[in-house]
Amino acid sequence: MPLFVVEHRHPADRCPAGNPQMAPYLLKILSNENAKQAGLNLVGDAVARGQHHLYVLIEGPDEGAVRQYLGAFGQAGSLDVIPASSCEDVVARGAC
């Protein structure tokens, strides 16, 4: 499956981590089990400390499927879905 880097940013005053309804819902989206049920493979996620910036590595059939699955993050701010490659794949083909 193709690999994607997803970037989500939101303003501090709209941080979903402090929203008692939204936070648990977003954690469910970022679970491997739920991603697999949607036909996706969640590789990993990280939040830059104090930056209100989430990164997600996810494999899926296409950008549309990834964007749809992670769409709830777009309600709180930006959502960029970027086609990506692993370093191993880049080195194997000799170019980024």
N, C-alpha and C positions, 0 to 999 in steps of 0.2 A: 504494500500500500504506500502511496505517496506520503511524504513527511511534510508537516507544516509547523511553522513557528507562529504562535498567536500572541499578539501584544494587546493588552487592555490597560487603559489609563483612566483614572477618574479623579475629580477634584476631591480634596480632603473633606470638604463639607458634605460630600455625597458618598463617602466611603461605605460600601455595603457590609464591611466586616462588623460594623457597629449596629447594623440593622437586625433586630431579633427575628424578623420574618425572612429577610433576604439572605442573610449569612448561611443558615443551614441549607437552604435551597441551592446556593452556589456550591457548597461543599459536596452536595449530592451530584451535581454536574461533574465535578472534578474527581469522581470516584471511578476506579477502573471498571467496576462491575457495570455501572450505568453507561459508561462509554462503550463497553463491549456490546451491551444490548442495542446500542445505536449503530453498531457496525464500525466502531472506531477503536483505536488503541491509544490510550493515554500514556505517553512516554514519561512525562514529568511536568511539574509546575513549580514556579518560584515567584515570590513577591520581593521586589527590591525594597529593603527596609526604609521606611519613612518616605517612600517615593510614590506610593499609590499606583504602582506599576506592576502588573502581573504578566508573567511569561508562561506560555503553555507549549509543550512539544507534544504533538498529537499526529497520529497516522490516520488517514481516512481516504475514502475513494476519490474525493475531489474537494475543492475549496468550498463549494456550496454546502456540502454535508457538514463540514467542520463549522462553517459560519452559522448554520442553522442550529447545530447542537450547542454551541457556545453563545448563542444570541442573547441570552439573559444578561451577559456581561455588558453587552452594548447598551442596555437600558440605563446603566449607571455611568457610562462614559464611552470612550472610543473602543473599537474592536477591529484590529487589523489582522488579517489572515494571510501569511506570506509563505508561498511554496519554498521548501528548503531541501537540503541534502545533508547527509551525515558527512563528517570529515573523511571517513573511509571512502565513500562514494566519490567525493571531490578529488581525492588523491588518485583513485583508480582511473578516473577519466582525464586527469591532468589539468583540470581547470575548474574554477568556481562557477 
